[in-house]
């Protein structure tokens, strides 16, 4: 009953939409999940917290800490923390931004997908200008990478909150696709623990929705357990059974998910 009510509410507020959507890398999807709007719907957010809390309470062992992944995972983390009494902390957004920038610069450098302004160094040979540019990009990569996401003011840390030695930590996010951002979050937690001269263990990732696009398998390979309230196919089935979506849309979502998994070699 709780899952059915929650999925219906998410659909009503537009947190789950069905149709034809453009995603990253020119991909299309018959559904779109946007849980970043949850703070604007406190009653629905509270319902999400209840569902996540029930899921966590059914696990064999409760975590010592919950760590929110920015940005959509933060509100959910605090909701679950308030209901369970499990202390919360969160990863800062800046480290992820810096890491993405470095990754982007490395791709540009590798593929040669950059252009120099025609007016730059007009008296220097183009080949020499490219070498100068590449040297500058490499220097930028080294500089940004060395920052590790630190701000230039305040306390330099990538995770805010109280962490104790030997803590078992669950990362909390809104949904999971490939699992890459969750592994990045794990690495940042370990990096922060190392800075504080303690050892912790990231054991699980807790999400509301699993898009079934490799996240479970990616985490499993790293020894991390994925806990989800629903998979996207389960969500679609719940909405179909309640009459919220029709048979055609339900079949489209199931077929799309199966096809995506086959393309990834998961089924």
N, C-alpha and C positions, 0 to 999 in steps of 0.2 A: 504493500500500500504506500509506503514512504517513497520508494523509488518511482512509482507511478505518479504520485502527486508532484514530486520534484521535477521529473521530466516534463510534465505538463506545464508547470510554472516556468521552467526554463524556455520552453517553446513560446509561451504567452508573452514573455518580456523580450523575446528576440535573441536570447542567448544561444539558442539553437535554431538555425534557419535551414530550409531546404529549397533547392533550386539548382542554379548553375553558377558557380562562383570561381573567380580567378584566384589562385593561390600563388605562392612563390614559385619562381623558376617556370612560369608560364603554364603551370599545372592547373587543371580544373577539378572541381569537386562538386558532388550533388548536395553537399551540406556544408555549413559553416558554423563553427562554434566560437563564440566570443563571450568568455566568462569575465572579461575585464569590466563589464558593466554591472557586475553583482553588487558593488558597494552602493550603487544607485537604487537598489532594491533590497533593503535590509531584511525584509521578511523572507525573501527567497535565499539570501545569503545565509540567514539563520537556518533555513531548511537544509542547505548544503552542509553547514556545520554539523547538523544532527546526523545526516547520512554518513559523513566522513567519520564522525565520532563512533557511530555504531560499527562501522567497518574496522576501525582501529581497536575497539574494545573486544572484537571477536578474534583478534590475532593472538597467537600463543604467548607473546611477550609485548608489553607496552614499552614504547621508547622512553628514553630519559629526556630527550629534547625533540622539539619540532623545529625544522628550519625552513622558512619560506623562501621560495624562488621567485624573484621579481618577474613581472609585476603582479600578474593575476593571482599568483599563489599566496601573496601576502595577506590579503583580506581573509582568505580561506584559513590560513594558518592561525590567525588571531581568533577566528570564530571557533575553531577546533580546540585551541588552547584554553579558551574561556570555558568551554564545556567539559573538557577532560581534566583540567588542572595541570596539564603537561606544559612545562615552561617552553616559551617560543623564542626564536631568534630569527634573523633574516640575513640573506646575502645582499650586499650592496649592488646596485645596478652598474656602477662605474666599471668594475672589473670585466663584466661581460662586454660592455661597449668597447673597452680598450682591446680586448682579445679579438673581437669581431673586426676591428679596424686593422689590427696586425694581419689577420687572416686575409682580409681584402687586399691589403697592400702586397702581400706575398703572391697572391693570385695574379695581380696586375703585373708584377715583376716577372713572374714565370711565363705568362702568356704574351707579354709585350703589348698589352692592351692599354697603352697610354699615349698621349700626344703632347708634344712640346709646342708652346706658343711660337708662331713663326718669327715674331720679333725678338725672341730670346737669343742673346749672344749672336747677333747677325754675322759677325766676322769669323765665327768658329765653325769648323766642319760639323755637319749633322751627326756623323758617327761619334765625334768627340762629345757633342752636346748630349747625346743619348747616354754615353758613359758617365758623364757628370750627373745626369738626372738619376740614373740607376744607383749611383753611389749615394746620392741624397736620399733616395727611397730606402736603401738598405740602412742608412744611418737613422732614418726616422723609425724604421721597424725596430731596430735595436733599442732606441730610446724609449719608445712607447712600450715595448715588451718588458723593459726593465722596471717600468712604473708599477707593474702588477696591479693596475687599477687603483693605486693610492691617490688620494686627494693631496693637494699641496698644502692643505691647512687641516687643523684638527688632529685627531688621533688616526694614524695610518693603519687601517685594518679593512679587511674585505668582508668580514662577517660581524654584525653587531649583535650583542647579547652575551649572556653568561654561559660559558662552556667549561665543563669540568673534566678532569682526567678520567678516561675510561667510559665516557658517555656513549651510549648507543643512540644514534641520531636517525630520525626519519626526515627526508626531504619532502616538502609538501608543495604540490603544484596543482594548477587547475586541470590540465590534461597532459597527455603524453603522445608524441608522434614518433620520432625516431629515437628519442632518449638522449640525444647529444647534449641538450641544455642541462639535463639532470646529471650527466657525468661531469660536465663542467662545474655544476654546483657542488658535486662531491669533491672535486679537486680543490675548489676554493675553500671548502670547509677544512680539508686536510691541510691546506696551506696555512690557514689561520691558526689551526691547532699547533702546527709546527712552530709558528711565530710565538705562540704563547707557551711553548715548551711542554705541551701535553700531547697525549695520544687519545684519539676518539675513533669510533667506528660508525660509518654510514652504512646501515644495514638494509633500509627499505626506502622506497619512494611511494608516497601516498597521493593519488590523484582522484579526481571526480570521474573523468572520462578517459578511457583508453581508445585512441583512434585506430588501434590494431595495425599500425604501420611500422612495426619493427621495434618499438620501444621495449616491450616485454623481453624480447629475445636479446636486445642489446644489453639491457641491465642484467639479465640472467648470466650472460657471458662474463660479466664483471663481478658476479657473486652478490648481486643486489636483487632483492625481491620487490616486484611491483604489486601494489595493492590498488585496485580501482573499484569504485562504486559500481560503474557499468562500463561495458565496452560500447563502441558506437553501434554495433549490431544489436546489442541488448537494448540500448536506448531507442533505436528505431522500432524494435519489436514491441516495446512498451507503448510507444506512441501509436503504433498501428493497432494494437489490441484495444486502445482507448478510443479509437476512431479519430485521432488527431491527424494522422496522415493516411493516405489510401494505399491500396495494395501495390499500385504501380510505383509509387515513391519508395515504399519499403523494399520492393524488389531491386530498384535502382541502387539503393544504398548497399544492400547485401552484395549485389553483383560487383559494384565498384570496389568494395572492401576486399572481396575475394580476388579480383583482378589485380589490385594493388599488391596484395600479399604474394601472389604468384610471380609478379614482376620482380619482387624483392627476394624471391626464392624462399619464402617462408612457409608456403603450403605445397 
